[in-house]
Amino acid sequence: MKNVKYKIFVLHGWAYSTEKWQPFLTLLKKQGIEPVMLQIPGLTAPLEEVWTLDNYVSWLKKSVEKEKGKVILLGHSNGGRIAISFAAKYPEKVAQLVLIDSAGLYHKELLLQIKRAVFQTIAKIGRKLHKSDHLRYLLYRFARENDYYRANPAVRKTMHNLIKVDLSPLLPQIVIPTLIIWGQDDKVTPVIDGERMQALLPNARLHIVNGAHHSPQFTHEKEVAAIITQDLEK
């Protein structure tokens, strides 16, 4: 491992384990980057009450407040949503943002509105099937919302609170250097979101990873680690 030149605070996406991150984090360490994987309430840390995005921003502030000077934040998917919100509120605390297939842009297209309406209907049906966990699981799996099924009631409400927030009005205010990395074939947050974020952020660079989906740091870890290392060393 090289001498530590940079320290990055990592905010993972909507997942209940960070095991998949280990190969990527190991590559960063070999390049002299010290990654600090934060345990996010409701996912990799307990959460028994309903939170909003503001609660996560306050939590992140407490998580990095002991650091002297500014910090580098890396956010994937929902972690990117939190990182963006934090940078908008506390720009004096952030040296650089790294966003990987970040969430945060609210889509108003008709098809996505229909999908949300269908999911809400399925969720209501699922709640009525409280006597059959198996039937509820099938419904949520059909809706491609397995994370929703696994969450406790407070986290389910928290999920709703987060996904309905549109961060696009905040992006033009963030002048912090921002590296955006996106999987070309992402079906969760399409690559057009990355292009839109680059257009809205005054100081952003966009790298598209060919052949990658929503988590290029897992499938193209060497390429993503190299992109981050080269960007930091500029």
KOLMAR-801751 format. One line per 8 residues: number of its first residue (from 1); their letters; for each residue x, z, y of N, C-alpha, C, CB. Coordinates in steps of 0.02 Angstrom, whole numbers, padded with zeros to 5 digits. Glycine has a CB too. Example, Ala and Ser with C-alpha at 12.3 -4.5 7.8 and 13.67 -1.06 7.14 Angstrom:
1) AS) 00660:00390:-00284:00615:00390:-00225:00660:00390:-00165:00565:00452:-00224 | 00642:00354:-00112:00684:00357:-00053:00645:00394:00002:00704:00286:-00030;
***
This chain:
1) MKNVKYKI) 00042:00000:-00060:00000:00000:00000:00043:00000:00063:-00047:00061:00000 | 00025:-00041:00111:00062:-00044:00173:00047:00017:00216:00045:-00108:00212 | 00090:00029:00266:00076:00083:00313:00009:00068:00348:00133:00090:00365 | -00030:00121:00359:-00096:00113:00389:-00090:00091:00462:-00136:00179:00384 | -00119:00034:00476:-00119:00007:00545:-00187:00012:00577:-00095:-00066:00544 | -00239:00011:00536:-00307:00013:00562:-00350:00058:00518:-00337:-00058:00566 | -00399:00088:00549:-00448:00129:00514:-00517:00101:00528:-00443:00205:00535 | -00555:00087:00475:-00621:00057:00483:-00674:00102:00451:-00624:-00013:00452;
9) FVLHGWAY) -00726:00116:00489:-00783:00153:00462:-00834:00103:00435:-00816:00199:00516 | -00850:00110:00371:-00892:00061:00336:-00962:00088:00327:-00861:00043:00267 | -01011:00048:00349:-01082:00063:00338:-01110:00013:00289:-01122:00062:00405 | -01123:00037:00228:-01147:-00008:00176:-01219:-00027:00188:-01139:00024:00107 | -01244:-00075:00149:-01312:-00098:00155:-01361:-00053:00118:-01318:-00169:00130 | -01421:-00080:00105:-01473:-00041:00072:-01458:-00038:-00003:-01543:-00071:00084 | -01419:00012:-00022:-01399:00021:-00092:-01390:00095:-00104:-01334:-00019:-00109 | -01395:00115:-00167:-01390:00185:-00185:-01323:00203:-00216:-01446:00203:-00232;
17) STEKWQPF) -01277:00156:-00216:-01210:00168:-00242:-01161:00123:-00204:-01207:00154:-00318 | -01100:00145:-00197:-01048:00105:-00164:-00996:00081:-00214:-01015:00146:-00108 | -01012:00085:-00278:-00963:00067:-00330:-00940:-00006:-00323:-00994:00077:-00399 | -00985:-00051:-00305:-00967:-00122:-00299:-00917:-00134:-00243:-01030:-00163:-00287 | -00911:-00088:-00197:-00866:-00097:-00140:-00793:-00086:-00158:-00886:-00049:-00086 | -00780:-00053:-00213:-00712:-00030:-00227:-00659:-00085:-00229:-00711:00007:-00291 | -00670:-00142:-00263:-00618:-00195:-00263:-00602:-00219:-00192:-00641:-00254:-00305 | -00654:-00228:-00151:-00644:-00251:-00083:-00607:-00199:-00042:-00712:-00266:-00050;
25) LTLLKKQG) -00625:-00136:-00048:-00592:-00082:-00011:-00518:-00076:-00032:-00627:-00015:-00022 | -00505:-00088:-00096:-00436:-00086:-00120:-00394:-00140:-00087:-00434:-00094:-00196 | -00424:-00199:-00080:-00388:-00254:-00046:-00373:-00237:00026:-00429:-00319:-00050 | -00420:-00206:00060:-00408:-00186:00129:-00350:-00136:00133:-00471:-00155:00160 | -00349:-00088:00088:-00296:-00038:00087:-00227:-00071:00079:-00308:00013:00031 | -00224:-00122:00037:-00161:-00157:00025:-00137:-00193:00088:-00169:-00206:-00032 | -00183:-00206:00134:-00165:-00240:00196:-00153:-00191:00253:-00220:-00289:00215 | -00151:-00127:00237:-00138:-00077:00288:-00199:-00055:00326:-00088:-00104:00336;
33) IEPVMLQI) -00258:-00067:00297:-00321:-00047:00329:-00350:00012:00290:-00372:-00107:00332 | -00364:00066:00324:-00393:00124:00292:-00469:00124:00301:-00363:00190:00321 | -00506:00108:00247:-00579:00107:00253:-00608:00176:00240:-00609:00055:00204 | -00655:00196:00281:-00691:00259:00271:-00764:00242:00256:-00684:00306:00334 | -00784:00249:00193:-00852:00233:00173:-00898:00290:00191:-00855:00218:00098 | -00944:00278:00237:-00992:00329:00258:-01050:00333:00209:-01018:00315:00329 | -01072:00393:00196:-01129:00405:00152:-01192:00407:00194:-01121:00471:00110 | -01234:00356:00187:-01292:00347:00231:-01353:00385:00206:-01308:00272:00238;
41) PGLTAPLE) -01382:00428:00249:-01442:00465:00229:-01499:00420:00205:-01466:00508:00287 | -01529:00440:00150:-01583:00401:00121:-01559:00352:00068:-01619:00363:00174 | -01494:00341:00066:-01465:00293:00018:-01412:00328:-00025:-01434:00232:00055 | -01353:00337:00002:-01300:00371:-00035:-01294:00445:-00015:-01233:00336:-00023 | -01340:00468:00026:-01345:00538:00045:-01419:00555:00049:-01308:00554:00113 | -01438:00618:00037:-01509:00637:00036:-01543:00628:00104:-01516:00709:00013 | -01608:00614:00100:-01650:00612:00160:-01720:00629:00139:-01647:00541:00195 | -01746:00684:00166:-01812:00707:00147:-01863:00702:00203:-01809:00779:00124;
49) EVWTLDNY) -01842:00674:00261:-01888:00665:00316:-01883:00593:00340:-01872:00714:00374 | -01934:00572:00376:-01936:00502:00401:-01890:00495:00461:-02009:00482:00420 | -01847:00444:00458:-01801:00430:00513:-01818:00363:00546:-01728:00428:00487 | -01796:00357:00608:-01799:00294:00644:-01727:00270:00654:-01836:00302:00713 | -01719:00212:00684:-01652:00186:00697:-01614:00232:00744:-01656:00115:00727 | -01649:00263:00791:-01616:00310:00837:-01586:00369:00799:-01666:00336:00889 | -01619:00392:00747:-01592:00447:00707:-01526:00426:00674:-01642:00468:00652 | -01523:00363:00650:-01461:00339:00619:-01405:00332:00670:-01473:00272:00584;
57) VSWLKKSV) -01422:00313:00731:-01371:00308:00783:-01343:00377:00799:-01401:00276:00848 | -01386:00427:00803:-01364:00496:00815:-01321:00521:00758:-01424:00542:00825 | -01341:00505:00696:-01301:00525:00637:-01232:00493:00639:-01338:00504:00573 | -01228:00429:00657:-01164:00395:00660:-01120:00425:00715:-01174:00319:00672 | -01149:00443:00770:-01111:00474:00824:-01077:00538:00799:-01156:00490:00884 | -01114:00579:00761:-01086:00640:00734:-01032:00624:00682:-01141:00683:00702 | -01040:00569:00647:-00992:00551:00594:-00924:00530:00621:-01021:00495:00551 | -00923:00503:00682:-00860:00477:00710:-00836:00516:00771:-00868:00404:00729;
65) EKEKGKVI) -00873:00568:00790:-00857:00602:00853:-00789:00638:00852:-00911:00651:00870 | -00764:00654:00792:-00699:00688:00788:-00640:00640:00796:-00694:00723:00721 | -00654:00575:00793:-00601:00526:00801:-00579:00521:00874:-00625:00457:00775 | -00514:00521:00884:-00489:00514:00951:-00492:00440:00971:-00416:00540:00957 | -00517:00427:01029:-00521:00358:01053:-00577:00320:01019:-00456:00323:01041 | -00570:00254:01022:-00622:00210:00996:-00614:00198:00921:-00622:00143:01033 | -00668:00176:00889:-00667:00164:00818:-00686:00092:00803:-00715:00212:00781 | -00668:00069:00743:-00689:00004:00718:-00745:00015:00668:-00628:-00036:00686;
73) LLGHSNGG) -00800:-00021:00677:-00857:-00014:00632:-00868:-00078:00592:-00920:00003:00672 | -00877:-00071:00527:-00894:-00127:00483:-00962:-00112:00454:-00840:-00138:00427 | -01010:-00157:00467:-01077:-00147:00441:-01101:-00206:00401:-01125:-00133:00498 | -01126:-00191:00341:-01155:-00244:00299:-01231:-00236:00297:-01125:-00242:00227 | -01267:-00291:00308:-01340:-00292:00303:-01370:-00237:00346:-01361:-00283:00229 | -01405:-00188:00316:-01435:-00135:00356:-01382:-00093:00392:-01477:-00090:00312 | -01323:-00088:00362:-01268:-00054:00396:-01248:-00088:00461:-01207:-00049:00350 | -01255:-00154:00462:-01242:-00192:00523:-01293:-00176:00577:-01242:-00266:00509;
81) RIAISFAA) -01355:-00167:00556:-01408:-00148:00603:-01391:-00082:00638:-01476:-00141:00566 | -01366:-00034:00599:-01348:00031:00628:-01288:00023:00674:-01333:00082:00572 | -01238:-00015:00652:-01177:-00025:00692:-01193:-00058:00759:-01126:-00067:00654 | -01236:-00108:00759:-01255:-00143:00820:-01289:-00094:00868:-01301:-00203:00805 | -01336:-00056:00843:-01373:-00009:00885:-01326:00044:00914:-01428:00026:00844 | -01278:00067:00874:-01230:00116:00899:-01186:00086:00954:-01187:00142:00841 | -01163:00026:00943:-01119:-00007:00992:-01155:-00019:01058:-01093:-00074:00964 | -01220:-00033:01054:-01259:-00044:01115:-01267:00021:01155:-01327:-00073:01098;
89) KYPEKVAQ) -01274:00076:01119:-01285:00140:01153:-01220:00175:01173:-01325:00186:01108 | -01168:00167:01132:-01104:00201:01145:-01046:00150:01145:-01091:00256:01092 | -01047:00102:01190:-00994:00051:01191:-00925:00080:01203:-01009:-00001:01244 | -00922:00136:01238:-00857:00167:01253:-00824:00196:01190:-00866:00222:01305 | -00862:00200:01135:-00835:00230:01074:-00814:00177:01023:-00886:00276:01042 | -00828:00113:01035:-00815:00061:00986:-00762:00012:01010:-00880:00024:00969 | -00710:00003:00970:-00657:-00045:00987:-00675:-00115:00962:-00590:-00023:00957 | -00706:-00118:00903:-00723:-00183:00874:-00779:-00175:00823:-00661:-00216:00841;
97) LVLIDSAG) -00820:-00226:00817:-00872:-00230:00767:-00855:-00284:00716:-00941:-00245:00800 | -00868:-00268:00653:-00864:-00318:00599:-00932:-00317:00565:-00805:-00302:00548 | -00968:-00373:00569:-01035:-00378:00541:-01035:-00427:00483:-01086:-00401:00594 | -01057:-00404:00425:-01060:-00446:00366:-01133:-00456:00347:-01020:-00415:00306 | -01158:-00517:00354:-01228:-00533:00338:-01275:-00478:00365:-01238:-00541:00261 | -01268:-00465:00428:-01303:-00409:00459:-01378:-00419:00466:-01273:-00395:00527 | -01415:-00364:00458:-01485:-00363:00475:-01492:-00347:00549:-01524:-00312:00431 | -01553:-00353:00575:-01564:-00334:00644:-01605:-00383:00685:-01500:-00325:00677;
105) LYHKELLL) -01612:-00445:00660:-01653:-00494:00695:-01721:-00498:00661:-01618:-00564:00696 | -01773:-00490:00701:-01841:-00490:00674:-01868:-00561:00676:-01887:-00442:00713 | -01889:-00586:00618:-01914:-00654:00613:-01990:-00654:00623:-01896:-00686:00546 | -02013:-00700:00664:-02084:-00705:00678:-02115:-00768:00648:-02096:-00704:00753 | -02075:-00803:00607:-02101:-00865:00577:-02162:-00850:00533:-02046:-00900:00536 | -02207:-00898:00528:-02269:-00888:00492:-02258:-00868:00419:-02311:-00952:00495 | -02212:-00902:00384:-02201:-00886:00313:-02177:-00815:00303:-02150:-00934:00284 | -02134:-00790:00348:-02110:-00722:00341:-02165:-00672:00358:-02050:-00710:00386;
113) QIKRAVFQ) -02208:-00688:00404:-02265:-00645:00419:-02311:-00640:00358:-02303:-00670:00481 | -02321:-00696:00325:-02362:-00697:00265:-02330:-00654:00211:-02373:-00769:00239 | -02264:-00660:00202:-02229:-00620:00152:-02237:-00546:00165:-02155:-00639:00150 | -02231:-00526:00229:-02239:-00455:00246:-02310:-00432:00230:-02223:-00443:00321 | -02359:-00473:00246:-02428:-00455:00233:-02441:-00447:00158:-02476:-00507:00263 | -02413:-00493:00118:-02420:-00490:00045:-02387:-00427:00018:-02389:-00552:00012 | -02327:-00411:00043:-02292:-00352:00020:-02331:-00288:00036:-02222:-00348:00050 | -02359:-00285:00097:-02398:-00226:00116:-02458:-00217:00071:-02420:-00231:00189;
121) TIAKIGRK) -02490:-00273:00052:-02547:-00270:00007:-02526:-00245:-00061:-02581:-00338:00001 | -02470:-00271:-00086:-02445:-00250:-00152:-02426:-00176:-00150:-02384:-00293:-00172 | -02396:-00154:-00095:-02377:-00084:-00089:-02439:-00039:-00092:-02338:-00072:-00023 | -02494:-00060:-00059:-02555:-00020:-00061:-02583:-00016:-00131:-02607:-00049:-00013 | -02581:-00073:-00167:-02604:-00074:-00236:-02560:-00027:-00278:-02603:-00146:-00266 | -02495:-00030:-00265:-02448:00011:-00303:-02462:00085:-00294:-02378:-00004:-00281 | -02480:00105:-00234:-02495:00176:-00221:-02556:00199:-00261:-02505:00189:-00146 | -02604:00154:-00270:-02665:00171:-00308:-02650:00177:-00383:-02719:00118:-00296;
129) LHKSDHLR) -02594:00146:-00404:-02576:00149:-00475:-02528:00206:-00488:-02546:00083:-00497 | -02541:00263:-00457:-02494:00319:-00461:-02488:00347:-00532:-02515:00373:-00414 | -02537:00332:-00575:-02534:00358:-00643:-02492:00314:-00689:-02604:00365:-00671 | -02470:00257:-00665:-02431:00212:-00706:-02368:00189:-00670:-02474:00151:-00727 | -02313:00223:-00682:-02250:00204:-00651:-02230:00134:-00672:-02195:00254:-00669 | -02245:00116:-00734:-02225:00050:-00759:-02261:-00006:-00720:-02240:00044:-00834 | -02326:00002:-00708:-02363:-00048:-00671:-02339:-00052:-00600:-02438:-00033:-00673 | -02324:00005:-00569:-02298:00004:-00500:-02231:-00032:-00498:-02291:00076:-00473;
137) YLLYRFAR) -02189:-00019:-00548:-02123:-00051:-00550:-02131:-00127:-00554:-02083:-00025:-00610 | -02177:-00150:-00596:-02187:-00222:-00603:-02211:-00253:-00538:-02238:-00237:-00658 | -02256:-00219:-00503:-02280:-00244:-00439:-02224:-00250:-00388:-02335:-00199:-00412 | -02184:-00198:-00381:-02131:-00198:-00332:-02076:-00248:-00351:-02101:-00128:-00323 | -02065:-00254:-00417:-02015:-00303:-00439:-02039:-00374:-00424:-02000:-00295:-00514 | -02104:-00385:-00435:-02134:-00450:-00418:-02125:-00465:-00344:-02208:-00452:-00438 | -02130:-00412:-00303:-02123:-00420:-00231:-02049:-00422:-00210:-02158:-00364:-00195 | -02004:-00418:-00258:-01932:-00418:-00245:-01913:-00359:-00199:-01910:-00485:-00213;
145) ENDYYRAN) -01946:-00303:-00210:-01932:-00244:-00170:-01916:-00185:-00216:-01993:-00227:-00124 | -01866:-00194:-00260:-01847:-00141:-00306:-01820:-00080:-00268:-01794:-00167:-00355 | -01787:-00092:-00211:-01763:-00036:-00171:-01821:00007:-00146:-01721:-00062:-00112 | -01875:-00026:-00131:-01935:00010:-00107:-01962:00054:-00163:-01989:-00039:-00082 | -01963:00028:-00223:-01989:00066:-00280:-01947:00128:-00293:-01990:00022:-00343 | -01882:00123:-00286:-01837:00178:-00301:-01836:00232:-00248:-01767:00152:-00312 | -01859:00216:-00188:-01854:00262:-00132:-01909:00316:-00135:-01859:00224:-00066 | -01892:00374:-00107:-01944:00425:-00100:-01990:00408:-00042:-01912:00496:-00091;
153) PAVRKTMH) -02047:00441:-00034:-02095:00422:00019:-02065:00422:00089:-02153:00470:00018 | -02022:00470:00104:-01991:00472:00171:-01947:00412:00182:-01951:00537:00180 | -01909:00393:00131:-01863:00336:00138:-01903:00270:00142:-01813:00333:00079 | -01959:00266:00108:-02001:00206:00112:-02026:00197:00184:-02060:00211:00064 | -02048:00251:00214:-02071:00247:00283:-02013:00231:00330:-02105:00312:00305 | -01955:00259:00314:-01895:00245:00354:-01878:00171:00350:-01836:00288:00329 | -01884:00142:00290:-01870:00071:00282:-01915:00030:00327:-01879:00051:00208 | -01979:00047:00329:-02026:00011:00372:-02005:00018:00445:-02097:00037:00362;
161) NLIKVDLS) -01984:00077:00465:-01964:00089:00534:-01904:00045:00554:-01946:00162:00545 | -01859:00034:00507:-01798:-00004:00522:-01811:-00079:00525:-01745:00011:00470 | -01847:-00105:00477:-01853:-00178:00473:-01896:-00208:00528:-01881:-00198:00406 | -01936:-00166:00561:-01979:-00194:00614:-01944:-00195:00683:-02042:-00154:00619 | -01883:-00170:00686:-01846:-00168:00750:-01810:-00235:00760:-01796:-00109:00752 | -01817:-00264:00818:-01782:-00325:00836:-01725:-00308:00884:-01830:-00378:00867 | -01664:-00319:00863:-01606:-00301:00904:-01583:-00358:00949:-01549:-00280:00859 | -01615:-00415:00946:-01590:-00472:00986:-01586:-00458:01061:-01635:-00531:00975;
169) PLLPQIVI) -01631:-00418:01091:-01623:-00404:01163:-01559:-00364:01179:-01683:-00367:01189 | -01533:-00327:01130:-01474:-00286:01142:-01409:-00326:01138:-01471:-00229:01093 | -01409:-00379:01100:-01346:-00414:01085:-01310:-00441:01147:-01360:-00472:01039 | -01344:-00470:01196:-01307:-00495:01255:-01272:-00440:01295:-01354:-00531:01301 | -01293:-00377:01284:-01263:-00321:01320:-01198:-00297:01288:-01312:-00264:01325 | -01185:-00318:01226:-01127:-00293:01188:-01068:-00340:01198:-01144:-00288:01111 | -01020:-00319:01238:-00962:-00360:01253:-00902:-00342:01208:-00942:-00353:01326 | -00913:-00295:01163:-00860:-00275:01116:-00841:-00334:01072:-00884:-00215:01072;
177) PTLIIWGQ) -00775:-00345:01059:-00755:-00398:01013:-00790:-00390:00946:-00679:-00398:01003 | -00821:-00443:00922:-00861:-00440:00861:-00843:-00496:00814:-00936:-00442:00878 | -00827:-00478:00753:-00813:-00526:00700:-00876:-00529:00656:-00750:-00507:00658 | -00904:-00589:00649:-00963:-00599:00607:-00943:-00639:00546:-01020:-00635:00647 | -00958:-00612:00487:-00944:-00647:00424:-01011:-00656:00388:-00893:-00606:00379 | -01022:-00717:00362:-01087:-00732:00333:-01080:-00776:00271:-01132:-00767:00384 | -01121:-00761:00220:-01124:-00803:00161:-01166:-00865:00174:-01152:-00763:00102 | -01139:-00922:00160:-01173:-00986:00174:-01242:-00989:00140:-01130:-01044:00151;
185) DDKVTPVI) -01247:-00961:00080:-01308:-00967:00041:-01349:-00903:00040:-01292:-00987:-00029 | -01342:-00862:00092:-01379:-00799:00096:-01454:-00814:00101:-01356:-00758:00157 | -01493:-00785:00055:-01566:-00794:00056:-01601:-00732:00085:-01592:-00808:-00015 | -01564:-00678:00094:-01593:-00616:00121:-01593:-00618:00197:-01555:-00554:00096 | -01534:-00628:00225:-01527:-00640:00297:-01494:-00708:00304:-01484:-00582:00333 | -01532:-00760:00318:-01505:-00829:00317:-01450:-00839:00368:-01561:-00878:00330 | -01408:-00888:00354:-01349:-00901:00395:-01368:-00916:00468:-01309:-00959:00366 | -01429:-00939:00479:-01452:-00952:00547:-01452:-00887:00588:-01522:-00983:00547;
193) DGERMQAL) -01460:-00830:00554:-01457:-00766:00589:-01387:-00753:00614:-01479:-00709:00542 | -01337:-00770:00574:-01268:-00762:00596:-01252:-00806:00655:-01220:-00777:00539 | -01277:-00867:00653:-01266:-00913:00709:-01301:-00889:00773:-01291:-00984:00691 | -01360:-00861:00763:-01397:-00835:00821:-01361:-00774:00851:-01469:-00816:00801 | -01335:-00730:00807:-01298:-00672:00832:-01236:-00694:00871:-01278:-00626:00774 | -01201:-00744:00845:-01142:-00768:00880:-01161:-00795:00950:-01107:-00823:00840 | -01218:-00829:00954:-01239:-00857:01017:-01259:-00803:01067:-01297:-00905:01006 | -01287:-00749:01042:-01311:-00695:01086:-01256:-00646:01106:-01366:-00658:01053;
201) LPNARLHI) -01207:-00635:01063:-01153:-00589:01077:-01100:-00623:01121:-01121:-00562:01012 | -01082:-00595:01177:-01035:-00628:01224:-00964:-00637:01196:-01031:-00589:01287 | -00944:-00596:01148:-00875:-00597:01125:-00872:-00596:01049:-00835:-00537:01154 | -00903:-00646:01018:-00909:-00647:00945:-00878:-00709:00915:-00981:-00642:00925 | -00850:-00700:00855:-00824:-00755:00814:-00862:-00755:00748:-00746:-00748:00802 | -00879:-00814:00724:-00918:-00820:00662:-00877:-00856:00609:-00983:-00858:00675 | -00873:-00825:00549:-00841:-00855:00491:-00893:-00862:00436:-00779:-00814:00467 | -00905:-00922:00413:-00953:-00934:00359:-00915:-00942:00294:-00998:-00997:00374;
209) VNGAHHSP) -00936:-00903:00243:-00903:-00905:00178:-00941:-00951:00132:-00897:-00834:00147 | -00912:-01008:00116:-00946:-01057:00073:-00956:-01030:00003:-00905:-01122:00071 | -01015:-01043:-00025:-01030:-01022:-00093:-01050:-00949:-00100:-00971:-01035:-00136 | -01050:-00913:-00045:-01067:-00842:-00048:-01140:-00831:-00030:-01022:-00801:00000 | -01167:-00775:-00053:-01236:-00758:-00039:-01238:-00699:00010:-01275:-00740:-00104 | -01278:-00647:-00003:-01288:-00594:00045:-01230:-00544:00049:-01352:-00557:00028 | -01188:-00543:-00002:-01133:-00494:-00004:-01067:-00528:-00020:-01148:-00439:-00056 | -01040:-00567:00026:-00977:-00602:00013:-00918:-00556:-00001:-00960:-00648:00071;
217) QFTHEKEV) -00922:-00493:00022:-00868:-00446:00009:-00864:-00426:-00064:-00878:-00383:00052 | -00915:-00442:-00103:-00913:-00428:-00175:-00891:-00489:-00215:-00982:-00405:-00199 | -00913:-00548:-00194:-00900:-00609:-00233:-00840:-00648:-00208:-00961:-00653:-00232 | -00823:-00640:-00144:-00767:-00675:-00113:-00724:-00624:-00076:-00791:-00731:-00065 | -00708:-00570:-00112:-00675:-00512:-00080:-00608:-00529:-00049:-00666:-00457:-00130 | -00569:-00573:-00081:-00503:-00591:-00054:-00510:-00629:00012:-00464:-00633:-00106 | -00558:-00676:00013:-00568:-00715:00074:-00592:-00671:00131:-00619:-00771:00061 | -00640:-00627:00117:-00667:-00583:00169:-00614:-00535:00194:-00728:-00545:00143;
225) AAIITQDL) -00576:-00506:00148:-00522:-00459:00168:-00471:-00495:00212:-00488:-00429:00106 | -00455:-00557:00195:-00406:-00595:00234:-00433:-00611:00304:-00388:-00660:00197 | -00497:-00628:00308:-00528:-00643:00373:-00524:-00582:00418:-00601:-00665:00364 | -00540:-00524:00391:-00539:-00462:00431:-00469:-00444:00452:-00570:-00404:00392 | -00422:-00449:00405:-00352:-00432:00421:-00324:-00476:00475:-00309:-00437:00358 | -00335:-00541:00469:-00310:-00589:00519:-00341:-00577:00587:-00323:-00661:00496 | -00405:-00561:00587:-00440:-00550:00650:-00413:-00487:00685:-00514:-00544:00639 | -00403:-00434:00648:-00377:-00373:00677:-00306:-00382:00704:-00378:-00317:00625;
233) EK) -00267:-00422:00669:-00197:-00430:00690:-00189:-00476:00750:-00156:-00457:00633 | -00244:-00510:00770:-00242:-00548:00832:-00240:-00502:00892:-00302:-00595:00836;
***
